Amino acid sequence: MKRILLYSVIIALVACNEKQMTHTETAKIVAESFYYNDDATLEKYTTAENYAVLSSIQELFAEKENTEINFEVIEDTIHGNVAWVRYSTSFEEKPGVFKLIKEEGQWKVTERKPREEVPF
């Protein structure tokens, strides 16, 4: 019985010790997983609706794993559980913008609503 309790405590500590990523780290991971065609990672860091959209167009933009993406955050802001990240990559002429929401303590990229204003 003591062993079961000990293992339970260890598992709980390991699970709670997982690093919470910032909104900018999440944006970088989503951009990389999109261009490198990494579906599992893309799904993990996007909302279900946004994953469906991104995965449907992903093949058009896929790059080789060793190609440099050169992801750079231009500006970012957080308003409560919503964050915005303007970024650039070596694959896009104009900067892109990700809208992120916090779901269960984790930042996830989500869709912007039509005509939704970006805070910068």
Beta strands, then each sheet from edge to edge (+ up, - down):
strand 1: 72-79
strand 2: 82-88
strand 3: 96-103
strand 4: 106-110
sheet 1: 1+ 2- 3+ 4-
end
